[in-house]
């Protein structure tokens, strides 16, 4: 939980590299933390690393946990990645 919260704080402060490090570590410790995946995907999106964000959301989808709006987010990012 501490790593997740630290990642969120870095995200809020626009320190995305640090956010990514904390959130990836959080996920490695607790791979079912849906919120860490969402925050990590957001950090990648804010850095315009759309392919990485898409992979995070696809990993989240692979957990089989229902997340409101996830399918739409994936479709949108797939379109943006293809357009690049």
N, C-alpha and C positions, 0 to 999 in steps of 0.2 A: 504494500500500500504506500509506503514511503517513497519508493521509486516512481510509482505512478503519479503521486502528488507532486513530486519534484519535477517530473516531466511536464505536468500541467503548468506549473509555475514558470518554467523556462519557455513554454509555448506562449503564455500570456505576455512574457517579457520580450517576445520575438527573438529569443535565443534558440533558434530551431535546431542547430547542431547538438547542443546540449540536451534539448528536449528529446531528440531522436535517441541519443545514447541512453538516457534514463528510461524512456519508454520501451526500448528494445530489451533492456535488462529486466524491466518489470515483466514483460511478456515471457522472457526466458524463465523467470521464477514462478510465474503464474499464467500459463498459456491459455487459460479460460477467462482472463480479464478482458471482457468485451470493450470496456471503456478505454483501456490502454491501446487496443488496436485502433479504435476510432480517433484517439488523440494522436497516435503515431501517423495515421493516414493524413490527418489534418496538418501535422507538422510538415510532412512531405509536400502536400498540396501548397502550403504557404511558401515553400521554397521552389515551387514550380517543378518539382520532381514527380510528375504525374504518373509515370510508369511505376515508380516505387510505391506511391500511394495506392495505385491500382492493385499491386501485388499484396499489400497489407490487407486491403479490403477483401481480396480473393481468399487470403489465408483465413480471415475472419469468417467468411461464408463457409469455408471448409470445416469449421467447427460444428456446423449444423445448428447453431443457436440463432433463433429468429431475431433480427434487428430491423426495426422500422426504417424504411428508406434505403436499406443497403443495396438492394437490387438496382434501384434507380441510380444510386451513386456509382455503382460499377458500370452501368450502361453509359452514363455521362462521361466517366473517365476513359472508358474504352474509345469513345468517339473522339475525345480530345487527344488521346495518345496517337490514334490513327491519323489525325489531322496534322500532327507535328511533323 
